[in-house]
Amino acid sequence: MDVVSDGVLLLLERLRPNVVALVDAFDFTDEDLQSVLGRYDGNVYESLYQWASSSPLNSTQVANVSRHVVLCFEF
């Protein structure tokens, strides 16, 4: 299995410099890729913030317990 893994890593290493051009050649939209990174318009951080804000994981308020967590790990 190491031979296969090493071969895959070698191919990925050789492919990496051309990945953006290859993906662009397929003309996928940002929505098709469902990614906030590598955006065509370059607005990565704005998009990431908007995506995180609309995520169901962020729809409820979370209790601030950081003080208690820090106290647990102080020695």
Stockholm file with secondary structure:
# STOCKHOLM 1.0

chainA/1-75         MDVVSDGVLLLLERLRPNVVALVDAFDFTDEDLQSVLGRYDGNVYESLYQWASSSPLNSTQVANVSRHVVLCFEF
#=GR chainA/1-75 SS CHHHHHHHHHHHHHHGGGHHHHHHHTTCCHHHHTCSSSCTTSCHHHHHHHHHHHSGGGSSCCCCCHHHHHHHHCC
#=GC SS_cons        CHHHHHHHHHHHHHHGGGHHHHHHHTTCCHHHHTCSSSCTTSCHHHHHHHHHHHSGGGSSCCCCCHHHHHHHHCC
//
